[in-house]
Amino acid sequence: MAIILRLDRVMADRKMSLKELSERVGIANVNLSKIKTGKISAIRFSTLEAICDVLDCQPGDILEFQRDSEKQD
């Protein structure tokens, strides 16, 4: 996968639990957990905006692009 999710790192930096973030963002704990572990294939901009608002961060703090090693050649 070329997009790496770093939500867990940002949450740790902010000392925020999954439960607290899910309550403040307004999405189900299970859905936020899937985002945190990278087990998603898409994320709504509105969800990303809400997460960034609560965590006081930029989308680039949560999302990271990593080239596949095969494509670099």
C-alpha angles and dihedrals in degrees: 000000000000098000115069120197115220098180092122091057094049091047091051091049089053092042090233124149125224090245094052093046093048091051093048095044093043100231130118117276091234092054092048089048090056090052091048093051094042095243093136134091097202142018128200116241089231090058092046090048092051092048091049091048093052094043093040092230142119125256088248089063089061102033125055128182117220121182118231109248091233092057093052093067 
